[in-house]
Amino acid sequence: MQDPKAPADNSDFNRLWWHSRRGMLELDVLLIPFLEEAYRDLNAEDQARYSKLLTCEDVDMFEWFMQRSRPDDADLQRIVDIILSRVQPD
């Protein structure tokens, strides 16, 4: 049986994995573990939001994850909140 946390042999997941590697350590340590550990448990709408997040600029994402600013787009804010909730539990 395949490890559920191991990257799947599917091209969509692999594409997301490579797009999650941003080259900025602060983003990489958030996005890669989130993708590997939580992405598959998201509903289809939140998975689409994650894909949309990956189209954003690194500088914008950094500001959102450091909570210095918020995305104007409610979909992006939702996925940012989901990711932050994994590293900042209640």
C-alpha positions in Angstrom: 0.0 0.0 0.0 1.2 3.5 -0.9 2.0 6.0 1.9 -0.8 8.5 1.9 1.6 11.3 2.6 3.9 10.4 -0.3 3.5 12.4 -3.5 1.0 10.6 -5.8 2.1 9.4 -9.2 -0.3 11.8 -10.9 0.7 14.7 -13.0 -1.6 17.2 -11.5 -0.3 16.7 -8.0 3.3 16.7 -9.3 2.7 19.9 -11.1 1.3 21.5 -7.9 4.3 20.2 -6.0 6.7 21.9 -8.4 4.7 25.1 -8.4 4.6 25.1 -4.6 8.4 25.3 -4.6 8.8 29.1 -4.6 12.5 29.6 -4.0 11.7 31.7 -0.9 12.3 29.5 2.2 9.5 31.1 4.2 7.0 30.1 1.5 8.5 26.7 0.8 8.2 25.6 4.5 4.5 26.5 4.4 3.5 25.3 1.0 5.3 22.0 0.5 4.2 20.5 3.8 0.7 21.8 3.3 0.5 20.2 -0.1 1.9 16.9 1.0 0.0 16.6 4.3 -3.3 18.4 3.8 -4.1 19.2 0.2 -5.6 15.8 -0.5 -8.1 16.2 2.3 -9.4 19.5 0.9 -12.7 19.7 -0.9 -12.6 20.4 -4.7 -13.3 24.1 -4.2 -10.4 24.5 -1.7 -8.1 22.6 -4.0 -9.0 25.0 -6.8 -8.3 27.9 -4.4 -4.8 26.4 -3.7 -4.1 26.2 -7.4 -5.2 29.9 -7.7 -2.9 30.8 -4.8 0.0 29.4 -6.7 -0.5 31.9 -9.5 0.1 34.8 -7.2 3.4 36.7 -6.7 5.7 35.4 -4.0 5.9 38.9 -2.5 2.2 39.0 -2.1 2.0 35.5 -0.6 4.8 36.4 1.8 2.9 39.4 3.0 -0.3 37.4 3.5 1.3 34.6 5.3 3.2 37.0 7.6 -0.2 38.6 8.2 1.1 42.0 7.1 -1.7 42.3 4.5 -4.7 40.4 3.3 -5.7 39.3 -0.2 -8.6 41.3 -1.8 -10.0 38.1 -3.2 -12.1 36.1 -0.7 -11.1 32.8 -2.3 -7.4 33.6 -1.7 -8.1 34.7 1.8 -9.9 31.4 2.6 -6.9 29.3 1.4 -4.4 31.5 3.2 -6.5 31.1 6.4 -6.6 27.3 5.9 -2.8 27.2 5.5 -2.1 29.5 8.4 -4.5 27.4 10.7 -2.2 24.5 10.2 0.8 26.4 11.6 -1.1 28.5 14.1 -3.5 26.2 15.8 -6.1 27.7 18.3 
